[in-house]
Amino acid sequence: MEMTTRFPLLLLICSLCTAHLQTESDNNIIPLGGETEAVRREPTNTTDQPQGCKQDIHAVLREMSASLAEQRVEMSHLQRENEAQAVKLELQTTELEKQKTELKLQKTEVDKLKQVLQAQTAELISIKARTNVTENQVEVLKRDGEVKQVAFSASLFTSGSGTLGPFNTHTPLVFRHVVTNIGNAYNPNTGTQSHKIKSFI
């Protein structure tokens, strides 16, 4: 940007110097009589003007060279920064792609775990249902066992075997050896058995 503005400025200075020299040379035309004095003064004027113009041009060229060198250094610095940023961006892009791949793998793993969880949940529900059925069956068996439980068990003799009777009259049998007598309904002394019956009246 500075280069484009300084170049027209350089051209302007050169054209002004050339125009100034031209006007000086035009002004140096004098009558023939005063030519010797003009010639004496002309070398000083003509040598001063081109020397000043050359100095201005050299100053501008030095300034432009310094500015150009500075811009080259700055451009080189910016280029290095740009390359570093490009490398950094490439690394970040690679890391991003890696994270995307890991995320996809994790999503796949989560989906598998969800399927396993659903299968385990269904199996747990099935096990609970079977457990309830088993508990109900156990309760039924308990009730059946309570109903079919032996309430009275006895024998006529304590050990061995023997013969009783015949009797001509009704004679109560007395079981001397009682194994089971739930509710104490049987009296082993009298041989009678009494049961309590709930009244529904």
N, CA, C and O of each residue as an XYZ file, in Angstrom:
804
protein
N       0.834     -1.207      0.000
C       0.000      0.000      0.000
C       0.863      1.248      0.000
O       0.611      2.181     -0.762
N       1.908      1.269      0.876
C       2.799      2.434      0.924
C       3.607      2.549     -0.360
O       3.931      3.649     -0.810
N       3.929      1.390     -0.948
C       4.719      1.392     -2.180
C       3.955      2.053     -3.309
O       4.534      2.803     -4.095
N       2.682      1.789     -3.397
C       1.872      2.356     -4.489
C       1.683      3.854     -4.326
O       1.523      4.563     -5.320
N       1.698      4.352     -3.092
C       1.542      5.799     -2.884
C       2.870      6.533     -3.047
O       2.889      7.709     -3.411
N       3.974      5.848     -2.780
C       5.272      6.536     -2.863
C       5.789      6.621     -4.300
O       6.499      7.562     -4.653
N       5.438      5.652     -5.113
C       5.929      5.682     -6.490
C       5.409      6.892     -7.266
O       6.204      7.554     -7.933
N       4.098      7.216     -7.211
C       3.644      8.448     -7.880
C       4.293      9.697     -7.286
O       4.540     10.673     -7.995
N       4.568      9.658     -5.974
C       5.225     10.800     -5.336
C       6.630     10.988     -5.910
O       7.066     12.113     -6.154
N       7.329      9.874     -6.122
C       8.660      9.933     -6.719
C       8.600     10.509     -8.136
O       9.421     11.344     -8.516
N       7.629     10.053     -8.897
C       7.469     10.583    -10.260
C       7.172     12.077    -10.237
O       7.677     12.832    -11.068
N       6.350     12.496     -9.282
C       5.998     13.917     -9.169
C       7.238     14.753     -8.850
O       7.446     15.820     -9.428
N       8.059     14.250     -7.919
C       9.274     14.996     -7.554
C      10.218     15.093     -8.746
O      10.790     16.151     -9.007
N      10.379     13.986     -9.469
C      11.272     13.998    -10.642
C      10.767     14.964    -11.714
O      11.549     15.695    -12.323
N       9.468     14.958    -11.933
C       8.912     15.860    -12.961
C       9.054     17.321    -12.537
O       9.311     18.190    -13.370
N       8.883     17.594    -11.222
C       9.045     18.964    -10.733
C      10.497     19.424    -10.881
O      10.770     20.565    -11.252
N      11.419     18.507    -10.583
C      12.834     18.865    -10.727
C      13.167     19.154    -12.187
O      13.877     20.110    -12.498
N      12.640     18.310    -13.079
C      12.889     18.518    -14.511
C      12.272     19.820    -14.990
O      12.889     20.555    -15.762
N      11.073     20.108    -14.542
C      10.400     21.353    -14.946
C      11.141     22.558    -14.396
O      11.266     23.587    -15.060
N      11.638     22.411    -13.152
C      12.372     23.513    -12.541
C      13.666     23.781    -13.301
O      14.054     24.932    -13.504
N      14.334     22.691    -13.723
C      15.556     22.866    -14.506
C      15.261     23.518    -15.854
O      16.032     24.348    -16.336
N      14.154     23.139    -16.448
C      13.781     23.705    -17.749
C      13.515     25.197    -17.634
O      13.956     25.976    -18.478
N      12.786     25.603    -16.577
C      12.487     27.033    -16.402
C      13.750     27.812    -16.108
O      13.885     28.959    -16.533
N      14.689     27.196    -15.375
C      15.951     27.873    -15.084
C      16.757     28.082    -16.357
O      17.366     29.129    -16.580
N      16.733     27.017    -17.201
C      17.503     27.168    -18.450
C      16.850     28.192    -19.373
O      17.540     28.892    -20.114
N      15.511     28.280    -19.329
C      14.823     29.297    -20.132
C      15.111     30.695    -19.602
O      15.247     31.633    -20.387
N      15.204     30.846    -18.328
C      15.466     32.159    -17.726
C      16.908     32.616    -17.951
O      17.223     33.800    -17.837
N      17.767     31.664    -18.268
C      19.177     32.022    -18.466
C      19.453     32.629    -19.847
O      20.589     33.008    -20.134
N      18.436     32.722    -20.698
C      18.631     33.379    -22.009
C      18.692     34.886    -21.769
O      17.731     35.502    -21.308
N      19.828     35.447    -22.088
C      20.056     36.886    -21.824
C      20.602     37.541    -23.080
O      21.042     36.854    -24.003
N      20.577     38.849    -23.118
C      21.134     39.528    -24.294
C      22.598     39.216    -24.446
O      23.260     38.742    -23.523
N      23.094     39.499    -25.660
C      24.460     39.146    -26.006
C      25.472     39.916    -25.172
O      26.555     39.416    -24.869
N      25.113     41.116    -24.814
C      26.059     41.931    -24.067
C      26.313     41.393    -22.679
O      27.443     41.449    -22.193
N      25.317     40.888    -22.048
C      25.485     40.398    -20.662
C      25.738     38.932    -20.608
O      25.507     38.320    -19.566
N      26.195     38.336    -21.659
C      26.365     36.889    -21.709
C      27.473     36.429    -20.794
O      27.386     35.351    -20.206
N      28.510     37.228    -20.666
C      29.645     36.795    -19.852
C      29.258     36.682    -18.390
O      29.697     35.766    -17.695
N      28.439     37.607    -17.923
C      28.016     37.548    -16.514
C      27.066     36.384    -16.280
O      27.117     35.718    -15.246
N      26.188     36.147    -17.270
C      25.237     35.038    -17.111
C      25.962     33.715    -17.122
O      25.618     32.786    -16.392
N      27.008     33.648    -17.995
C      27.775     32.409    -18.071
C      28.508     32.186    -16.777
O      28.652     31.047    -16.331
N      28.979     33.266    -16.159
C      29.677     33.123    -14.884
C      28.742     32.611    -13.790
O      29.122     31.790    -12.955
N      27.496     33.124    -13.818
C      26.562     32.708    -12.762
C      25.898     31.367    -13.071
O      25.441     30.678    -12.160
N      25.841     30.994    -14.358
C      25.086     29.792    -14.750
C      25.659     28.518    -14.161
O      24.889     27.670    -13.709
N      26.971     28.339    -14.144
C      27.471     27.073    -13.611
C      27.066     26.843    -12.168
O      26.790     25.709    -11.776
N      27.027     27.890    -11.381
C      26.646     27.698     -9.975
C      25.190     27.301     -9.870
O      24.835     26.420     -9.087
N      24.333     27.957    -10.668
C      22.895     27.644    -10.594
C      22.608     26.248    -11.137
O      21.878     25.472    -10.520
N      23.195     25.928    -12.313
C      22.890     24.640    -12.939
C      23.442     23.480    -12.130
O      22.823     22.417    -12.078
N      24.570     23.658    -11.510
C      25.129     22.556    -10.714
C      24.370     22.392     -9.401
O      24.241     21.276     -8.897
N      23.866     23.493     -8.843
C      23.109     23.404     -7.578
C      21.785     22.691     -7.778
O      21.405     21.851     -6.962
N      21.078     23.011     -8.850
C      19.726     22.464     -9.041
C      19.752     20.957     -9.280
O      19.025     20.232     -8.600
N      20.552     20.458    -10.210
C      20.563     19.002    -10.391
C      21.074     18.293     -9.157
O      20.596     17.200     -8.854
N      22.012     18.854     -8.436
C      22.542     18.211     -7.234
C      21.440     18.059     -6.195
O      21.324     17.000     -5.578
N      20.613     19.111     -5.985
C      19.506     19.043     -5.014
C      18.461     18.036     -5.445
O      17.912     17.307     -4.619
N      18.184     17.998     -6.744
C      17.187     17.046     -7.254
C      17.683     15.619     -7.076
O      16.915     14.733     -6.700
N      18.986     15.391     -7.350
C      19.555     14.060     -7.169
C      19.516     13.642     -5.706
O      19.237     12.489     -5.377
N      19.799     14.600     -4.842
C      19.752     14.280     -3.409
C      18.338     13.897     -2.987
O      18.153     12.956     -2.216
N      17.333     14.628     -3.493
C      15.938     14.292     -3.167
C      15.586     12.903     -3.681
O      14.959     12.112     -2.976
N      15.992     12.610     -4.912
C      15.685     11.297     -5.490
C      16.365     10.194     -4.688
O      15.755      9.165     -4.397
N      17.642     10.412     -4.328
C      18.362      9.403     -3.543
C      17.731      9.215     -2.162
O      17.666      8.096     -1.653
N      17.275     10.298     -1.566
C      16.621     10.198     -0.254
C      15.331      9.387     -0.359
O      15.045      8.526      0.473
N      14.554      9.692     -1.416
C      13.295      8.951     -1.609
C      13.588      7.485     -1.890
O      12.906      6.605     -1.364
N      14.600      7.213     -2.719
C      14.949      5.829     -3.023
C      15.420      5.082     -1.780
O      15.054      3.927     -1.565
N      16.242      5.757     -0.956
C      16.680      5.117      0.287
C      15.497      4.817      1.204
O      15.407      3.746      1.804
N      14.597      5.786      1.296
C      13.410      5.598      2.147
C      12.547      4.455      1.618
O      12.038      3.634      2.381
N      12.393      4.422      0.274
C      11.589      3.350     -0.312
C      12.266      1.997     -0.140
O      11.590      0.997      0.103
N      13.591      1.950     -0.262
C      14.323      0.694     -0.065
C      14.179      0.210      1.374
O      13.965     -0.975      1.629
N      14.302      1.162      2.319
C      14.141      0.794      3.733
C      12.731      0.285      3.997
O      12.536     -0.710      4.694
N      11.738      0.992      3.420
C      10.344      0.571      3.605
C      10.101     -0.788      2.973
O       9.401     -1.627      3.540
N      10.686     -1.006      1.789
C      10.531     -2.289      1.114
C      11.170     -3.414      1.926
O      10.599     -4.496      2.056
N      12.359     -3.151      2.469
C      13.021     -4.160      3.303
C      12.192     -4.460      4.548
O      12.055     -5.614      4.956
N      11.640     -3.403      5.146
C      10.791     -3.584      6.332
C       9.556     -4.407      5.990
O       9.146     -5.289      6.746
N       8.966     -4.097      4.823
C       7.779     -4.851      4.412
C       8.123     -6.304      4.109
O       7.329     -7.204      4.382
N       9.316     -6.533      3.539
C       9.720     -7.906      3.284
C       9.889     -8.677      4.586
O       9.469     -9.829      4.694
N      10.509     -8.033      5.575
C      10.679     -8.676      6.882
C       9.320     -8.975      7.506
O       9.083    -10.063      8.030
N       8.428     -7.978      7.437
C       7.092     -8.164      8.010
C       6.338     -9.260      7.268
O       5.646    -10.073      7.880
N       6.478     -9.275      5.921
C       5.805    -10.295      5.139
C       6.358    -11.684      5.457
O       5.600    -12.651      5.532
N       7.671    -11.785      5.644
C       8.281    -13.060      6.014
C       7.791    -13.519      7.382
O       7.495    -14.696      7.594
N       7.711    -12.555      8.310
C       7.207    -12.871      9.647
C       5.753    -13.349      9.583
O       5.388    -14.338     10.218
N       4.933    -12.638      8.811
C       3.531    -13.034      8.664
C       3.403    -14.392      7.983
O       2.516    -15.179      8.314
N       4.290    -14.662      7.033
C       4.253    -15.947      6.350
C       4.583    -17.085      7.317
O       3.952    -18.141      7.287
N       5.594    -16.851      8.185
C       5.926    -17.870      9.191
C       4.766    -18.082     10.157
O       4.441    -19.214     10.515
N       4.144    -16.976     10.576
C       2.983    -17.098     11.461
C       1.851    -17.855     10.773
O       1.178    -18.685     11.383
N       1.656    -17.553      9.495
C       0.600    -18.222      8.736
C       0.871    -19.721      8.629
O      -0.046    -20.531      8.764
N       2.133    -20.088      8.385
C       2.491    -21.501      8.313
C       2.277    -22.190      9.655
O       1.778    -23.313      9.715
N       2.663    -21.501     10.737
C       2.458    -22.070     12.076
C       0.971    -22.260     12.357
O       0.554    -23.284     12.898
N       0.172    -21.249     11.978
C      -1.275    -21.361     12.172
C      -1.853    -22.501     11.334
O      -2.763    -23.204     11.775
N      -1.319    -22.682     10.117
C      -1.800    -23.765      9.252
C      -1.498    -25.128      9.872
O      -2.332    -26.033      9.842
N      -0.285    -25.267     10.440
C       0.082    -26.522     11.103
C      -0.814    -26.766     12.313
O      -1.299    -27.874     12.541
N      -1.020    -25.692     13.083
C      -1.880    -25.805     14.268
C      -3.305    -26.181     13.869
O      -3.934    -27.018     14.516
N      -3.809    -25.562     12.808
C      -5.158    -25.861     12.325
C      -5.256    -27.303     11.847
O      -6.261    -27.975     12.077
N      -4.209    -27.769     11.183
C      -4.216    -29.156     10.709
C      -4.231    -30.130     11.882
O      -4.936    -31.139     11.852
N      -3.440    -29.818     12.929
C      -3.440    -30.666     14.124
C      -4.804    -30.672     14.795
O      -5.292    -31.720     15.217
N      -5.421    -29.491     14.892
C      -6.742    -29.409     15.507
C      -7.778    -30.166     14.679
O      -8.671    -30.810     15.229
N      -7.654    -30.085     13.354
C      -8.581    -30.821     12.491
C      -8.415    -32.324     12.685
O      -9.398    -33.063     12.749
N      -7.160    -32.771     12.777
C      -6.901    -34.193     13.014
C      -7.470    -34.631     14.355
O      -8.085    -35.692     14.462
N      -7.261    -33.803     15.385
C      -7.796    -34.118     16.719
C      -9.315    -34.153     16.703
O      -9.928    -35.004     17.347
N      -9.925    -33.227     15.964
C     -11.387    -33.193     15.861
C     -11.911    -34.454     15.181
O     -12.901    -35.037     15.623
N     -11.251    -34.870     14.113
C     -11.668    -36.094     13.423
C     -11.518    -37.306     14.343
O     -12.359    -38.205     14.350
N     -10.430    -37.313     15.120
C     -10.221    -38.410     16.068
C     -11.329    -38.443     17.113
O     -11.853    -39.508     17.440
N     -11.684    -37.268     17.635
C     -12.756    -37.199     18.628
C     -14.097    -37.604     18.025
O     -14.912    -38.243     18.691
N     -14.327    -37.231     16.756
C     -15.568    -37.646     16.091
C     -15.632    -39.171     15.980
O     -16.677    -39.778     16.214
N     -14.503    -39.777     15.621
C     -14.463    -41.240     15.513
C     -14.716    -41.886     16.872
O     -15.476    -42.849     16.975
N     -14.074    -41.349     17.917
C     -14.282    -41.883     19.268
C     -15.731    -41.716     19.700
O     -16.296    -42.597     20.348
N     -16.333    -40.586     19.342
C     -17.728    -40.346     19.700
C     -18.644    -41.357     19.013
O     -19.588    -41.860     19.622
N     -18.359    -41.651     17.739
C     -19.166    -42.652     17.030
C     -19.040    -44.018     17.695
O     -20.029    -44.733     17.862
N     -17.797    -44.377     18.079
C     -17.589    -45.658     18.753
C     -18.329    -45.705     20.085
O     -18.925    -46.723     20.437
N     -18.289    -44.596     20.825
C     -18.997    -44.544     22.107
C     -20.505    -44.645     21.909
O     -21.193    -45.295     22.696
N     -21.024    -43.998     20.852
C     -22.456    -44.100     20.572
C     -22.841    -45.543     20.249
O     -23.871    -46.040     20.704
N     -21.994    -46.208     19.455
C     -22.257    -47.611     19.132
C     -22.240    -48.462     20.395
O     -23.096    -49.328     20.577
N     -21.262    -48.214     21.269
C     -21.169    -48.960     22.527
C     -22.382    -48.693     23.412
O     -22.913    -49.608     24.043
N     -22.819    -47.432     23.455
C     -24.005    -47.085     24.254
C     -25.239    -47.794     23.707
O     -26.064    -48.287     24.476
N     -25.370    -47.846     22.377
C     -26.510    -48.547     21.775
C     -26.490    -50.030     22.140
O     -27.529    -50.613     22.448
N     -25.296    -50.640     22.102
C     -25.188    -52.047     22.490
C     -25.580    -52.244     23.950
O     -26.305    -53.180     24.289
N     -25.086    -51.345     24.818
C     -25.417    -51.442     26.244
C     -26.913    -51.266     26.478
O     -27.491    -51.914     27.351
N     -27.544    -50.378     25.687
C     -28.995    -50.200     25.807
C     -29.726    -51.481     25.438
O     -30.686    -51.872     26.101
N     -29.261    -52.137     24.365
C     -29.890    -53.388     23.954
C     -29.722    -54.460     25.023
O     -30.659    -55.199     25.323
N     -28.516    -54.540     25.602
C     -28.274    -55.507     26.679
C     -29.162    -55.203     27.876
O     -29.724    -56.108     28.492
N     -29.285    -53.908     28.202
C     -30.121    -53.505     29.335
C     -31.580    -53.870     29.090
O     -32.264    -54.350     29.994
N     -32.057    -53.642     27.862
C     -33.440    -54.004     27.544
C     -33.652    -55.509     27.666
O     -34.670    -55.960     28.191
N     -32.675    -56.289     27.173
C     -32.786    -57.745     27.275
C     -32.780    -58.187     28.739
O     -33.554    -59.060     29.133
N     -31.895    -57.575     29.547
C     -31.839    -57.927     30.970
C     -33.115    -57.514     31.692
O     -33.584    -58.218     32.587
N     -33.682    -56.362     31.298
C     -34.937    -55.921     31.908
C     -36.056    -56.900     31.595
O     -36.840    -57.261     32.473
N     -36.128    -57.336     30.321
C     -37.155    -58.314     29.939
C     -36.953    -59.624     30.695
O     -37.917    -60.240     31.149
N     -35.691    -60.049     30.828
C     -35.404    -61.286     31.558
C     -35.761    -61.146     33.034
O     -36.273    -62.086     33.643
N     -35.492    -59.975     33.610
C     -35.839    -59.735     35.013
C     -37.349    -59.784     35.219
O     -37.833    -60.344     36.203
N     -38.091    -59.191     34.277
C     -39.557    -59.238     34.371
C     -40.037    -60.684     34.304
O     -40.930    -61.085     35.050
N     -39.430    -61.473     33.395
C     -39.805    -62.881     33.274
C     -39.482    -63.647     34.554
O     -40.272    -64.474     35.008
N     -38.308    -63.364     35.136
C     -37.924    -64.035     36.388
C     -38.881    -63.660     37.516
O     -39.266    -64.510     38.318
N     -39.264    -62.384     37.575
C     -40.216    -61.959     38.611
C     -41.550    -62.674     38.439
O     -42.160    -63.106     39.417
N     -42.000    -62.797     37.191
C     -43.269    -63.485     36.940
C     -43.171    -64.947     37.368
O     -44.082    -65.475     38.006
N     -42.050    -65.605     37.011
C     -41.879    -67.007     37.414
C     -41.776    -67.129     38.935
O     -42.277    -68.087     39.524
N     -41.122    -66.152     39.562
C     -41.006    -66.171     41.026
C     -42.377    -66.047     41.676
O     -42.674    -66.738     42.650
N     -43.213    -65.162     41.133
C     -44.569    -65.010     41.675
C     -45.362    -66.306     41.526
O     -46.080    -66.717     42.436
N     -45.218    -66.947     40.351
C     -45.914    -68.221     40.135
C     -45.413    -69.263     41.123
O     -46.202    -70.012     41.699
N     -44.095    -69.308     41.319
C     -43.512    -70.276     42.255
C     -43.987    -70.008     43.678
O     -44.306    -70.938     44.418
N     -44.030    -68.720     44.059
C     -44.518    -68.383     45.406
C     -45.970    -68.810     45.575
O     -46.355    -69.342     46.617
N     -46.769    -68.573     44.543
C     -48.176    -68.998     44.614
C     -48.275    -70.514     44.740
O     -49.085    -71.027     45.512
N     -47.446    -71.228     43.976
C     -47.464    -72.692     44.066
C     -47.033    -73.158     45.450
O     -47.594    -74.110     45.992
N     -46.030    -72.482     46.021
C     -45.582    -72.837     47.374
C     -46.701    -72.608     48.381
O     -46.924    -73.427     49.273
N     -47.407    -71.482     48.231
C     -48.528    -71.212     49.139
C     -49.609    -72.280     49.009
O     -50.170    -72.736     50.006
N     -49.894    -72.673     47.766
C     -50.902    -73.728     47.550
C     -50.446    -75.028     48.194
O     -51.226    -75.716     48.852
N     -49.163    -75.358     47.995
C     -48.641    -76.586     48.604
C     -48.687    -76.521     50.125
O     -48.971    -77.517     50.790
N     -48.404    -75.332     50.672
C     -48.484    -75.181     52.133
C     -49.902    -75.428     52.619
O     -50.136    -76.142     53.594
N     -50.855    -74.804     51.898
C     -52.252    -74.992     52.312
C     -52.674    -76.455     52.159
O     -53.362    -77.011     53.016
N     -52.246    -77.065     51.050
C     -52.573    -78.483     50.863
C     -51.933    -79.330     51.947
O     -52.531    -80.292     52.430
N     -50.717    -78.971     52.326
C     -50.035    -79.721     53.374
C     -50.725    -79.561     54.714
O     -50.815    -80.506     55.497
N     -51.218    -78.338     54.972
C     -51.922    -78.120     56.228
C     -53.236    -78.888     56.242
O     -53.625    -79.427     57.278
N     -53.919    -78.942     55.114
C     -55.206    -79.655     55.050
C     -54.988    -81.150     55.169
O     -55.746    -81.836     55.855
N     -53.965    -81.661     54.512
C     -53.721    -83.099     54.485
C     -52.853    -83.573     55.649
O     -52.438    -84.731     55.674
N     -52.580    -82.718     56.585
C     -51.736    -83.101     57.716
C     -52.487    -84.108     58.602
O     -53.685    -83.959     58.843
N     -51.775    -85.121     59.077
C     -52.366    -86.159     59.927
C     -52.652    -85.570     61.306
O     -51.757    -85.032     61.958
N     -53.933    -85.679     61.754
C     -54.330    -85.120     63.049
C     -54.239    -86.156     64.175
O     -54.040    -85.804     65.338
N     -54.389    -87.437     63.815
C     -54.383    -88.456     64.870
C     -53.749    -89.728     64.329
O     -54.100    -90.225     63.259
N     -52.803    -90.234     65.108
C     -52.146    -91.484     64.754
C     -51.835    -92.229     66.053
O     -51.234    -91.676     66.974
N     -52.261    -93.510     66.108
C     -52.061    -94.286     67.344
C     -52.053    -95.784     67.025
O     -52.410    -96.201     65.923
N     -51.638    -96.582     68.013
C     -51.667    -98.050     67.873
C     -52.198    -98.660     69.175
O     -52.117    -98.053     70.244
N     -52.744    -99.877     69.056
C     -53.332   -100.528     70.229
C     -52.264   -101.013     71.207
O     -52.479   -101.074     72.418
N     -51.117   -101.354     70.647
C     -50.051   -101.867     71.487
C     -48.845   -100.940     71.412
O     -48.590   -100.312     70.385
N     -48.129   -100.868     72.483
C     -46.948   -100.023     72.514
C     -45.874   -100.595     71.609
O     -45.182    -99.842     70.924
N     -45.725   -101.876     71.593
C     -44.761   -102.525     70.713
C     -45.270   -103.932     70.400
O     -46.042   -104.514     71.161
N     -44.837   -104.442     69.306
C     -45.236   -105.797     68.928
C     -46.667   -105.861     68.430
O     -47.221   -104.870     67.956
N     -47.254   -107.040     68.546
C     -48.632   -107.254     68.086
C     -49.367   -108.131     69.101
O     -48.742   -108.761     69.954
N     -50.690   -108.165     69.002
C     -51.499   -108.946     69.934
C     -52.922   -109.098     69.419
O     -53.232   -108.659     68.311
N     -53.795   -109.718     70.217
C     -55.171   -109.960     69.807
C     -56.097   -109.390     70.858
O     -55.861   -109.529     72.058
N     -57.170   -108.738     70.385
C     -58.198   -108.200     71.274
C     -59.539   -108.809     70.848
O     -59.804   -108.995     69.660
N     -60.334   -109.100     71.796
C     -61.681   -109.585     71.505
C     -61.733   -111.102     71.448
O     -60.751   -111.761     71.790
N     -62.797   -111.643     71.046
C     -64.052   -110.979     70.689
C     -64.800   -110.473     71.917
O     -64.650   -110.987     73.026
N     -65.615   -109.441     71.675
C     -66.423   -108.844     72.741
C     -67.892   -109.052     72.404
O     -68.284   -108.960     71.240
N     -68.700   -109.328     73.408
C     -70.135   -109.517     73.202
C     -70.891   -108.198     73.259
O     -72.031   -108.131     72.799
N     -70.307   -107.176     73.795
C     -70.949   -105.866     73.891
C     -70.059   -104.825     73.237
O     -68.906   -105.100     72.905
N     -70.599   -103.629     73.055
C     -69.801   -102.515     72.505
C     -68.757   -102.112     73.532
O     -69.070   -101.686     74.643
N     -67.549   -102.257     73.134
C     -66.450   -101.932     74.026
C     -65.561   -100.913     73.318
O     -65.113   -101.168     72.200
N     -65.295    -99.760     73.946
C     -64.426    -98.762     73.296
C     -62.980    -99.267     73.262
O     -62.478    -99.849     74.224
N     -62.344    -99.027     72.139
C     -60.939    -99.395     72.011
C     -60.078    -98.267     72.581
O     -60.274    -97.095     72.259
N     -59.167    -98.627     73.394
C     -58.274    -97.643     73.988
C     -56.899    -97.840     73.355
O     -56.266    -98.887     73.489
N     -56.465    -96.785     72.659
C     -55.144    -96.821     72.029
C     -54.116    -96.386     73.071
O     -54.094    -95.240     73.521
N     -53.258    -97.353     73.439
C     -52.283    -97.074     74.478
C     -51.082    -96.274     73.930
O     -50.444    -95.501     74.645
N     -50.811    -96.489     72.665
C     -49.655    -95.782     72.084
C     -50.161    -94.742     71.086
O     -50.568    -95.079     69.974
N     -50.130    -93.452     71.507
C     -50.596    -92.347     70.651
C     -49.367    -91.673     70.034
O     -48.497    -91.182     70.753
N     -49.300    -91.653     68.706
C     -48.170    -91.026     68.009
C     -48.459    -89.552     67.752
O     -47.635    -88.689     68.052
N     -49.635    -89.269     67.195
C     -50.009    -87.884     66.879
C     -51.402    -87.641     67.404
O     -52.315    -88.435     67.179
N     -51.562    -86.508     68.124
C     -52.869    -86.156     68.674
C     -53.012    -84.635     68.629
O     -52.926    -83.967     69.659
N     -53.236    -84.080     67.401
C     -53.313    -82.633     67.235
C     -54.615    -82.136     67.855
O     -55.694    -82.659     67.575
N     -54.495    -81.134     68.688
C     -55.639    -80.537     69.360
C     -56.096    -81.321     70.587
O     -57.085    -80.964     71.228
N     -55.354    -82.414     70.914
C     -55.701    -83.245     72.081
C     -57.169    -83.681     72.051
O     -57.853    -83.658     73.074
N     -57.631    -84.069     70.887
C     -59.030    -84.515     70.763
C     -59.225    -85.938     71.322
O     -60.322    -86.289     71.755
N     -58.182    -86.733     71.311
C     -58.296    -88.112     71.808
C     -57.818    -88.186     73.252
O     -56.791    -87.616     73.621
N     -58.598    -88.908     74.059
C     -58.237    -89.136     75.461
C     -57.746    -90.577     75.571
O     -58.545    -91.507     75.462
N     -56.430    -90.783     75.788
C     -55.910    -92.145     75.826
C     -56.339    -92.932     77.064
O     -56.152    -94.148     77.105
N     -56.900    -92.280     78.060
C     -57.348    -92.981     79.262
C     -58.722    -93.601     79.054
O     -58.967    -94.727     79.487
N     -59.620    -92.876     78.395
C     -60.994    -93.359     78.218
C     -61.226    -93.929     76.830
O     -62.172    -94.687     76.616
N     -60.369    -93.570     75.891
C     -60.545    -94.039     74.524
C     -61.568    -93.237     73.752
O     -61.966    -93.633     72.656
N     -62.001    -92.120     74.302
C     -62.988    -91.277     73.607
C     -62.278    -90.136     72.883
O     -61.181    -89.712     73.246
N     -62.958    -89.665     71.842
C     -62.399    -88.581     71.021
C     -63.462    -87.513     70.864
O     -64.594    -87.795     70.470
N     -63.083    -86.286     71.178
C     -64.029    -85.166     71.070
C     -63.412    -84.076     70.196
O     -62.229    -83.759     70.322
N     -64.239    -83.502     69.299
C     -63.768    -82.451     68.390
C     -64.596    -81.208     68.580
O     -65.812    -81.277     68.755
N     -63.933    -80.072     68.546
C     -64.638    -78.800     68.642
C     -65.080    -78.386     67.241
O     -64.274    -78.341     66.311
N     -66.350    -78.088     67.104
C     -66.903    -77.665     65.816
C     -67.419    -76.252     65.969
O     -68.161    -75.953     66.905
N     -67.026    -75.370     65.040
C     -67.490    -73.987     65.101
C     -68.949    -73.927     64.704
O     -69.393    -74.585     63.763
N     -69.672    -73.127     65.444
C     -71.097    -72.962     65.157
C     -71.271    -71.819     64.174
O     -70.633    -70.775     64.302
N     -72.147    -72.026     63.183
C     -72.416    -70.997     62.183
C     -73.690    -70.239     62.483
O     -74.131    -69.424     61.673
N     -74.300    -70.502     63.657
C     -75.546    -69.828     64.023
C     -75.230    -68.538     64.754
O     -76.143    -67.815     65.152
